[in-house]
Amino acid sequence: MDDCPRCGSALERLELGEVETIACGRCGFADVPVDHESDRPRLESWRDALERFYER
């Protein structure tokens, strides 16, 4: 098995049902793909809010 890319310790193989990943028990590294895009809407500034209010 490979060594951890962060700390060099041995990696463990973890399985849950059909999902499998590798993880490091020492530093907590986990080889899990993630989506870093935010689902939150863009925050509106006070200026934008007032302009939108006065347009109506």
PQR file with spaces between the fields and no chain letter, atoms N, CA, C, O and H, PARSE charges and radii, in Angstrom:
ATOM       1  N    MET     1       0.856   -1.187    0.000 -0.4000 1.5000
ATOM       2  CA   MET     1       0.000    0.000    0.000 -0.0000 2.0000
ATOM       3  C    MET     1       0.893    1.239    0.000  0.5500 1.7000
ATOM       4  O    MET     1       2.032    1.190    0.465 -0.5500 1.4000
ATOM       5  N    ASP     2       0.375    2.336   -0.518 -0.4000 1.5000
ATOM       6  CA   ASP     2       1.140    3.583   -0.629 -0.0000 2.0000
ATOM       7  C    ASP     2       1.256    4.284    0.714  0.5500 1.7000
ATOM       8  O    ASP     2       0.589    3.942    1.690 -0.5500 1.4000
ATOM       9  H    ASP     2      -0.551    2.375   -0.895  0.4000 1.0000
ATOM      10  N    ASP     3       2.140    5.287    0.718 -0.4000 1.5000
ATOM      11  CA   ASP     3       2.303    6.128    1.900 -0.0000 2.0000
ATOM      12  C    ASP     3       1.473    7.401    1.738  0.5500 1.7000
ATOM      13  O    ASP     3       1.170    7.817    0.620 -0.5500 1.4000
ATOM      14  H    ASP     3       2.682    5.564   -0.076  0.4000 1.0000
ATOM      15  N    CYS     4       1.114    8.006    2.853 -0.4000 1.5000
ATOM      16  CA   CYS     4       0.317    9.225    2.878 -0.0000 2.0000
ATOM      17  C    CYS     4       1.082   10.364    2.193  0.5500 1.7000
ATOM      18  O    CYS     4       2.263   10.564    2.477 -0.5500 1.4000
ATOM      19  H    CYS     4       1.360    7.668    3.761  0.4000 1.0000
ATOM      20  N    PRO     5       0.428   11.111    1.297 -0.5600 1.5000
ATOM      21  CA   PRO     5       1.105   12.237    0.645  0.2800 2.0000
ATOM      22  C    PRO     5       1.368   13.404    1.590  0.5500 1.7000
ATOM      23  O    PRO     5       2.199   14.259    1.283 -0.5500 1.4000
ATOM      24  N    ARG     6       0.693   13.463    2.717 -0.4000 1.5000
ATOM      25  CA   ARG     6       0.902   14.554    3.681 -0.0000 2.0000
ATOM      26  C    ARG     6       2.024   14.259    4.659  0.5500 1.7000
ATOM      27  O    ARG     6       2.953   15.053    4.810 -0.5500 1.4000
ATOM      28  H    ARG     6       0.018   12.769    2.966  0.4000 1.0000
ATOM      29  N    CYS     7       1.934   13.082    5.340 -0.4000 1.5000
ATOM      30  CA   CYS     7       2.872   12.828    6.441 -0.0000 2.0000
ATOM      31  C    CYS     7       3.773   11.616    6.221  0.5500 1.7000
ATOM      32  O    CYS     7       4.699   11.394    7.001 -0.5500 1.4000
ATOM      33  H    CYS     7       1.180   12.436    5.218  0.4000 1.0000
ATOM      34  N    GLY     8       3.523   10.827    5.177 -0.4000 1.5000
ATOM      35  CA   GLY     8       4.383    9.689    4.879 -0.0000 2.0000
ATOM      36  C    GLY     8       4.031    8.409    5.615  0.5500 1.7000
ATOM      37  O    GLY     8       4.694    7.394    5.401 -0.5500 1.4000
ATOM      38  H    GLY     8       2.771   11.007    4.544  0.4000 1.0000
ATOM      39  N    SER     9       3.024    8.411    6.468 -0.4000 1.5000
ATOM      40  CA   SER     9       2.606    7.200    7.187 -0.0000 2.0000
ATOM      41  C    SER     9       1.897    6.242    6.234  0.5500 1.7000
ATOM      42  O    SER     9       1.502    6.625    5.133 -0.5500 1.4000
ATOM      43  H    SER     9       2.486    9.236    6.642  0.4000 1.0000
ATOM      44  N    ALA    10       1.742    4.999    6.670 -0.4000 1.5000
ATOM      45  CA   ALA    10       1.040    4.006    5.857 -0.0000 2.0000
ATOM      46  C    ALA    10      -0.442    4.359    5.764  0.5500 1.7000
ATOM      47  O    ALA    10      -1.050    4.767    6.754 -0.5500 1.4000
ATOM      48  H    ALA    10       2.062    4.688    7.565  0.4000 1.0000
ATOM      49  N    LEU    11      -1.017    4.202    4.580 -0.4000 1.5000
ATOM      50  CA   LEU    11      -2.441    4.466    4.367 -0.0000 2.0000
ATOM      51  C    LEU    11      -3.258    3.211    4.641  0.5500 1.7000
ATOM      52  O    LEU    11      -2.781    2.093    4.447 -0.5500 1.4000
ATOM      53  H    LEU    11      -0.523    3.871    3.776  0.4000 1.0000
ATOM      54  N    GLU    12      -4.491    3.405    5.093 -0.4000 1.5000
ATOM      55  CA   GLU    12      -5.420    2.304    5.336 -0.0000 2.0000
ATOM      56  C    GLU    12      -6.504    2.333    4.267  0.5500 1.7000
ATOM      57  O    GLU    12      -6.898    3.407    3.814 -0.5500 1.4000
ATOM      58  H    GLU    12      -4.878    4.314    5.250  0.4000 1.0000
ATOM      59  N    ARG    13      -6.985    1.174    3.866 -0.4000 1.5000
ATOM      60  CA   ARG    13      -8.088    1.079    2.907 -0.0000 2.0000
ATOM      61  C    ARG    13      -9.385    0.931    3.702  0.5500 1.7000
ATOM      62  O    ARG    13      -9.513    0.031    4.533 -0.5500 1.4000
ATOM      63  H    ARG    13      -6.665    0.301    4.234  0.4000 1.0000
ATOM      64  N    LEU    14     -10.344    1.821    3.440 -0.4000 1.5000
ATOM      65  CA   LEU    14     -11.624    1.804    4.141 -0.0000 2.0000
ATOM      66  C    LEU    14     -12.733    1.490    3.147  0.5500 1.7000
ATOM      67  O    LEU    14     -12.730    2.003    2.028 -0.5500 1.4000
ATOM      68  H    LEU    14     -10.240    2.551    2.765  0.4000 1.0000
ATOM      69  N    GLU    15     -13.677    0.652    3.551 -0.4000 1.5000
ATOM      70  CA   GLU    15     -14.794    0.281    2.693 -0.0000 2.0000
ATOM      71  C    GLU    15     -16.098    0.419    3.467  0.5500 1.7000
ATOM      72  O    GLU    15     -16.180    0.075    4.646 -0.5500 1.4000
ATOM      73  H    GLU    15     -13.679    0.236    4.460  0.4000 1.0000
ATOM      74  N    LEU    16     -17.119    0.932    2.776 -0.4000 1.5000
ATOM      75  CA   LEU    16     -18.460    1.014    3.324 -0.0000 2.0000
ATOM      76  C    LEU    16     -19.412    0.694    2.187  0.5500 1.7000
ATOM      77  O    LEU    16     -19.641    1.525    1.308 -0.5500 1.4000
ATOM      78  H    LEU    16     -17.052    1.211    1.818  0.4000 1.0000
ATOM      79  N    GLY    17     -19.959   -0.490    2.203 -0.4000 1.5000
ATOM      80  CA   GLY    17     -20.791   -0.934    1.082 -0.0000 2.0000
ATOM      81  C    GLY    17     -19.942   -1.055   -0.162  0.5500 1.7000
ATOM      82  O    GLY    17     -18.941   -1.772   -0.169 -0.5500 1.4000
ATOM      83  H    GLY    17     -19.773   -1.165    2.917  0.4000 1.0000
ATOM      84  N    GLU    18     -20.334   -0.357   -1.215 -0.4000 1.5000
ATOM      85  CA   GLU    18     -19.574   -0.395   -2.463 -0.0000 2.0000
ATOM      86  C    GLU    18     -18.561    0.752   -2.572  0.5500 1.7000
ATOM      87  O    GLU    18     -17.801    0.818   -3.538 -0.5500 1.4000
ATOM      88  H    GLU    18     -21.147    0.226   -1.209  0.4000 1.0000
ATOM      89  N    VAL    19     -18.552    1.647   -1.590 -0.4000 1.5000
ATOM      90  CA   VAL    19     -17.646    2.786   -1.608 -0.0000 2.0000
ATOM      91  C    VAL    19     -16.342    2.399   -0.920  0.5500 1.7000
ATOM      92  O    VAL    19     -16.342    1.808    0.159 -0.5500 1.4000
ATOM      93  H    VAL    19     -19.169    1.593   -0.806  0.4000 1.0000
ATOM      94  N    GLU    20     -15.235    2.743   -1.565 -0.4000 1.5000
ATOM      95  CA   GLU    20     -13.922    2.406   -1.022 -0.0000 2.0000
ATOM      96  C    GLU    20     -13.021    3.621   -1.139  0.5500 1.7000
ATOM      97  O    GLU    20     -13.080    4.335   -2.140 -0.5500 1.4000
ATOM      98  H    GLU    20     -15.234    3.223   -2.442  0.4000 1.0000
ATOM      99  N    THR    21     -12.186    3.871   -0.136 -0.4000 1.5000
ATOM     100  CA   THR    21     -11.239    4.985   -0.167 -0.0000 2.0000
ATOM     101  C    THR    21     -10.015    4.617    0.646  0.5500 1.7000
ATOM     102  O    THR    21      -9.991    3.581    1.311 -0.5500 1.4000
ATOM     103  H    THR    21     -12.137    3.291    0.677  0.4000 1.0000
ATOM     104  N    ILE    22      -9.008    5.456    0.593 -0.4000 1.5000
ATOM     105  CA   ILE    22      -7.827    5.276    1.431 -0.0000 2.0000
ATOM     106  C    ILE    22      -7.746    6.461    2.383  0.5500 1.7000
ATOM     107  O    ILE    22      -8.162    7.570    2.049 -0.5500 1.4000
ATOM     108  H    ILE    22      -9.027    6.297    0.053  0.4000 1.0000
ATOM     109  N    ALA    23      -7.207    6.213    3.571 -0.4000 1.5000
ATOM     110  CA   ALA    23      -7.122    7.265    4.578 -0.0000 2.0000
ATOM     111  C    ALA    23      -5.900    7.058    5.444  0.5500 1.7000
ATOM     112  O    ALA    23      -5.372    5.949    5.531 -0.5500 1.4000
ATOM     113  H    ALA    23      -6.869    5.311    3.842  0.4000 1.0000
ATOM     114  N    CYS    24      -5.450    8.118    6.083 -0.4000 1.5000
ATOM     115  CA   CYS    24      -4.314    8.072    6.996 -0.0000 2.0000
ATOM     116  C    CYS    24      -4.826    8.247    8.419  0.5500 1.7000
ATOM     117  O    CYS    24      -5.479    9.244    8.729 -0.5500 1.4000
ATOM     118  H    CYS    24      -5.879    9.019    6.013  0.4000 1.0000
ATOM     119  N    GLY    25      -4.534    7.287    9.280 -0.4000 1.5000
ATOM     120  CA   GLY    25      -4.944    7.358   10.671 -0.0000 2.0000
ATOM     121  C    GLY    25      -4.140    8.363   11.474  0.5500 1.7000
ATOM     122  O    GLY    25      -4.570    8.774   12.552 -0.5500 1.4000
ATOM     123  H    GLY    25      -4.003    6.477    9.029  0.4000 1.0000
ATOM     124  N    ARG    26      -2.980    8.768   10.971 -0.4000 1.5000
ATOM     125  CA   ARG    26      -2.110    9.684   11.714 -0.0000 2.0000
ATOM     126  C    ARG    26      -2.506   11.146   11.521  0.5500 1.7000
ATOM     127  O    ARG    26      -2.664   11.878   12.498 -0.5500 1.4000
ATOM     128  H    ARG    26      -2.631    8.435   10.095  0.4000 1.0000
ATOM     129  N    CYS    27      -2.671   11.586   10.243 -0.4000 1.5000
ATOM     130  CA   CYS    27      -2.947   13.017    9.999 -0.0000 2.0000
ATOM     131  C    CYS    27      -4.373   13.288    9.551  0.5500 1.7000
ATOM     132  O    CYS    27      -4.783   14.447    9.493 -0.5500 1.4000
ATOM     133  H    CYS    27      -2.543   10.991    9.449  0.4000 1.0000
ATOM     134  N    GLY    28      -5.151   12.238    9.229 -0.4000 1.5000
ATOM     135  CA   GLY    28      -6.539   12.428    8.841 -0.0000 2.0000
ATOM     136  C    GLY    28      -6.768   12.593    7.352  0.5500 1.7000
ATOM     137  O    GLY    28      -7.904   12.813    6.930 -0.5500 1.4000
ATOM     138  H    GLY    28      -4.818   11.297    9.277  0.4000 1.0000
ATOM     139  N    PHE    29      -5.716   12.494    6.539 -0.4000 1.5000
ATOM     140  CA   PHE    29      -5.882   12.592    5.085 -0.0000 2.0000
ATOM     141  C    PHE    29      -6.850   11.515    4.613  0.5500 1.7000
ATOM     142  O    PHE    29      -6.774   10.371    5.061 -0.5500 1.4000
ATOM     143  H    PHE    29      -4.794   12.316    6.882  0.4000 1.0000
ATOM     144  N    ALA    30      -7.761   11.875    3.711 -0.4000 1.5000
ATOM     145  CA   ALA    30      -8.677   10.909    3.105 -0.0000 2.0000
ATOM     146  C    ALA    30      -8.751   11.201    1.619  0.5500 1.7000
ATOM     147  O    ALA    30      -8.951   12.347    1.218 -0.5500 1.4000
ATOM     148  H    ALA    30      -7.823   12.804    3.347  0.4000 1.0000
ATOM     149  N    ASP    31      -8.594   10.191    0.817 -0.4000 1.5000
ATOM     150  CA   ASP    31      -8.638   10.342   -0.638 -0.0000 2.0000
ATOM     151  C    ASP    31     -10.082   10.264   -1.102  0.5500 1.7000
ATOM     152  O    ASP    31     -10.508    9.269   -1.689 -0.5500 1.4000
ATOM     153  H    ASP    31      -8.432    9.259    1.143  0.4000 1.0000
ATOM     154  N    VAL    32     -10.841   11.344   -0.826 -0.4000 1.5000
ATOM     155  CA   VAL    32     -12.258   11.403   -1.173 -0.0000 2.0000
ATOM     156  C    VAL    32     -12.461   12.590   -2.105  0.5500 1.7000
ATOM     157  O    VAL    32     -12.122   13.716   -1.742 -0.5500 1.4000
ATOM     158  H    VAL    32     -10.496   12.152   -0.349  0.4000 1.0000
ATOM     159  N    PRO    33     -13.006   12.366   -3.299 -0.5600 1.5000
ATOM     160  CA   PRO    33     -13.237   13.506   -4.196  0.2800 2.0000
ATOM     161  C    PRO    33     -14.329   14.421   -3.642  0.5500 1.7000
ATOM     162  O    PRO    33     -15.347   13.952   -3.133 -0.5500 1.4000
ATOM     163  N    VAL    34     -14.105   15.725   -3.748 -0.4000 1.5000
ATOM     164  CA   VAL    34     -15.077   16.699   -3.257 -0.0000 2.0000
ATOM     165  C    VAL    34     -15.303   17.777   -4.306  0.5500 1.7000
ATOM     166  O    VAL    34     -14.448   18.025   -5.155 -0.5500 1.4000
ATOM     167  H    VAL    34     -13.278   16.106   -4.161  0.4000 1.0000
ATOM     168  N    ASP    35     -16.457   18.406   -4.236 -0.4000 1.5000
ATOM     169  CA   ASP    35     -16.792   19.522   -5.097 -0.0000 2.0000
ATOM     170  C    ASP    35     -16.660   20.783   -4.267  0.5500 1.7000
ATOM     171  O    ASP    35     -17.367   20.946   -3.272 -0.5500 1.4000
ATOM     172  H    ASP    35     -17.152   18.205   -3.546  0.4000 1.0000
ATOM     173  N    HIS    36     -15.769   21.673   -4.658 -0.4000 1.5000
ATOM     174  CA   HIS    36     -15.508   22.867   -3.857 -0.0000 2.0000
ATOM     175  C    HIS    36     -16.338   24.073   -4.273  0.5500 1.7000
ATOM     176  O    HIS    36     -16.099   25.179   -3.790 -0.5500 1.4000
ATOM     177  H    HIS    36     -15.195   21.541   -5.466  0.4000 1.0000
ATOM     178  N    GLU    37     -17.301   23.880   -5.152 -0.4000 1.5000
ATOM     179  CA   GLU    37     -18.135   24.998   -5.561 -0.0000 2.0000
ATOM     180  C    GLU    37     -19.232   25.226   -4.522  0.5500 1.7000
ATOM     181  O    GLU    37     -19.765   24.279   -3.943 -0.5500 1.4000
ATOM     182  H    GLU    37     -17.495   22.981   -5.545  0.4000 1.0000
ATOM     183  N    SER    38     -19.551   26.478   -4.301 -0.4000 1.5000
ATOM     184  CA   SER    38     -20.553   26.841   -3.309 -0.0000 2.0000
ATOM     185  C    SER    38     -21.949   26.839   -3.921  0.5500 1.7000
ATOM     186  O    SER    38     -22.132   27.265   -5.061 -0.5500 1.4000
ATOM     187  H    SER    38     -19.118   27.247   -4.771  0.4000 1.0000
ATOM     188  N    ASP    39     -22.924   26.364   -3.169 -0.4000 1.5000
ATOM     189  CA   ASP    39     -24.317   26.398   -3.591 -0.0000 2.0000
ATOM     190  C    ASP    39     -25.019   27.656   -3.101  0.5500 1.7000
ATOM     191  O    ASP    39     -26.161   27.924   -3.474 -0.5500 1.4000
ATOM     192  H    ASP    39     -22.775   26.018   -2.242  0.4000 1.0000
ATOM     193  N    ARG    40     -24.333   28.425   -2.267 -0.4000 1.5000
ATOM     194  CA   ARG    40     -24.938   29.632   -1.711 -0.0000 2.0000
ATOM     195  C    ARG    40     -25.055   30.711   -2.789  0.5500 1.7000
ATOM     196  O    ARG    40     -24.145   30.876   -3.602 -0.5500 1.4000
ATOM     197  H    ARG    40     -23.405   28.208   -1.964  0.4000 1.0000
ATOM     198  N    PRO    41     -26.154   31.435   -2.800 -0.5600 1.5000
ATOM     199  CA   PRO    41     -26.288   32.528   -3.762  0.2800 2.0000
ATOM     200  C    PRO    41     -25.332   33.667   -3.419  0.5500 1.7000
ATOM     201  O    PRO    41     -24.902   33.804   -2.274 -0.5500 1.4000
ATOM     202  N    ARG    42     -25.008   34.472   -4.410 -0.4000 1.5000
ATOM     203  CA   ARG    42     -24.136   35.621   -4.195 -0.0000 2.0000
ATOM     204  C    ARG    42     -24.829   36.585   -3.242  0.5500 1.7000
ATOM     205  O    ARG    42     -26.016   36.876   -3.394 -0.5500 1.4000
ATOM     206  H    ARG    42     -25.357   34.361   -5.340  0.4000 1.0000
ATOM     207  N    LEU    43     -24.079   37.079   -2.257 -0.4000 1.5000
ATOM     208  CA   LEU    43     -24.643   38.036   -1.309 -0.0000 2.0000
ATOM     209  C    LEU    43     -24.833   39.381   -1.999  0.5500 1.7000
ATOM     210  O    LEU    43     -23.987   39.812   -2.783 -0.5500 1.4000
ATOM     211  H    LEU    43     -23.115   36.843   -2.134  0.4000 1.0000
ATOM     212  N    GLU    44     -25.931   40.028   -1.705 -0.4000 1.5000
ATOM     213  CA   GLU    44     -26.246   41.317   -2.307 -0.0000 2.0000
ATOM     214  C    GLU    44     -25.773   42.433   -1.384  0.5500 1.7000
ATOM     215  O    GLU    44     -26.035   42.414   -0.181 -0.5500 1.4000
ATOM     216  H    GLU    44     -26.618   39.678   -1.068  0.4000 1.0000
ATOM     217  N    SER    45     -25.072   43.404   -1.963 -0.4000 1.5000
ATOM     218  CA   SER    45     -24.607   44.543   -1.162 -0.0000 2.0000
ATOM     219  C    SER    45     -25.787   45.464   -0.858  0.5500 1.7000
ATOM     220  O    SER    45     -26.834   45.388   -1.501 -0.5500 1.4000
ATOM     221  H    SER    45     -24.858   43.419   -2.940  0.4000 1.0000
ATOM     222  N    TRP    46     -25.596   46.331    0.128 -0.4000 1.5000
ATOM     223  CA   TRP    46     -26.646   47.297    0.453 -0.0000 2.0000
ATOM     224  C    TRP    46     -26.915   48.197   -0.752  0.5500 1.7000
ATOM     225  O    TRP    46     -28.066   48.524   -1.042 -0.5500 1.4000
ATOM     226  H    TRP    46     -24.745   46.393    0.650  0.4000 1.0000
ATOM     227  N    ARG    47     -25.869   48.589   -1.442 -0.4000 1.5000
ATOM     228  CA   ARG    47     -26.026   49.453   -2.617 -0.0000 2.0000
ATOM     229  C    ARG    47     -26.900   48.774   -3.676  0.5500 1.7000
ATOM     230  O    ARG    47     -27.824   49.385   -4.213 -0.5500 1.4000
ATOM     231  H    ARG    47     -24.934   48.323   -1.207  0.4000 1.0000
ATOM     232  N    ASP    48     -26.594   47.488   -3.974 -0.4000 1.5000
ATOM     233  CA   ASP    48     -27.387   46.740   -4.956 -0.0000 2.0000
ATOM     234  C    ASP    48     -28.840   46.592   -4.502  0.5500 1.7000
ATOM     235  O    ASP    48     -29.760   46.703   -5.312 -0.5500 1.4000
ATOM     236  H    ASP    48     -25.844   46.991   -3.537  0.4000 1.0000
ATOM     237  N    ALA    49     -29.041   46.346   -3.225 -0.4000 1.5000
ATOM     238  CA   ALA    49     -30.394   46.169   -2.703 -0.0000 2.0000
ATOM     239  C    ALA    49     -31.201   47.467   -2.831  0.5500 1.7000
ATOM     240  O    ALA    49     -32.365   47.441   -3.231 -0.5500 1.4000
ATOM     241  H    ALA    49     -28.293   46.255   -2.567  0.4000 1.0000
ATOM     242  N    LEU    50     -30.580   48.594   -2.491 -0.4000 1.5000
ATOM     243  CA   LEU    50     -31.276   49.874   -2.592 -0.0000 2.0000
ATOM     244  C    LEU    50     -31.563   50.234   -4.049  0.5500 1.7000
ATOM     245  O    LEU    50     -32.637   50.752   -4.359 -0.5500 1.4000
ATOM     246  H    LEU    50     -29.635   48.615   -2.166  0.4000 1.0000
ATOM     247  N    GLU    51     -30.606   49.962   -4.948 -0.4000 1.5000
ATOM     248  CA   GLU    51     -30.857   50.224   -6.366 -0.0000 2.0000
ATOM     249  C    GLU    51     -32.014   49.367   -6.881  0.5500 1.7000
ATOM     250  O    GLU    51     -32.865   49.849   -7.629 -0.5500 1.4000
ATOM     251  H    GLU    51     -29.734   49.542   -4.695  0.4000 1.0000
ATOM     252  N    ARG    52     -32.042   48.120   -6.486 -0.4000 1.5000
ATOM     253  CA   ARG    52     -33.129   47.222   -6.892 -0.0000 2.0000
ATOM     254  C    ARG    52     -34.459   47.726   -6.325  0.5500 1.7000
ATOM     255  O    ARG    52     -35.477   47.693   -7.016 -0.5500 1.4000
ATOM     256  H    ARG    52     -31.351   47.729   -5.878  0.4000 1.0000
ATOM     257  N    PHE    53     -34.456   48.190   -5.079 -0.4000 1.5000
ATOM     258  CA   PHE    53     -35.664   48.716   -4.437 -0.0000 2.0000
ATOM     259  C    PHE    53     -36.200   49.942   -5.173  0.5500 1.7000
ATOM     260  O    PHE    53     -37.401   50.040   -5.423 -0.5500 1.4000
ATOM     261  H    PHE    53     -33.629   48.217   -4.518  0.4000 1.0000
ATOM     262  N    TYR    54     -35.311   50.878   -5.521 -0.4000 1.5000
ATOM     263  CA   TYR    54     -35.749   52.127   -6.147 -0.0000 2.0000
ATOM     264  C    TYR    54     -36.104   51.948   -7.628  0.5500 1.7000
ATOM     265  O    TYR    54     -36.792   52.795   -8.198 -0.5500 1.4000
ATOM     266  H    TYR    54     -34.335   50.798   -5.318  0.4000 1.0000
ATOM     267  N    GLU    55     -35.648   50.862   -8.257 -0.4000 1.5000
ATOM     268  CA   GLU    55     -36.010   50.593   -9.645 -0.0000 2.0000
ATOM     269  C    GLU    55     -37.468   50.194   -9.764  0.5500 1.7000
ATOM     270  O    GLU    55     -38.065   50.402  -10.820 -0.5500 1.4000
ATOM     271  H    GLU    55     -35.089   50.174   -7.795  0.4000 1.0000
ATOM     272  N    ARG    56     -38.053   49.641   -8.745 -0.4000 1.5000
ATOM     273  CA   ARG    56     -39.439   49.141   -8.809 -0.0000 2.0000
ATOM     274  C    ARG    56     -40.411   50.205   -8.516  0.5500 1.7000
ATOM     275  O    ARG    56     -41.617   49.960   -8.527 -0.5500 1.4000
ATOM     276  H    ARG    56     -37.568   49.471   -7.887  0.4000 1.0000
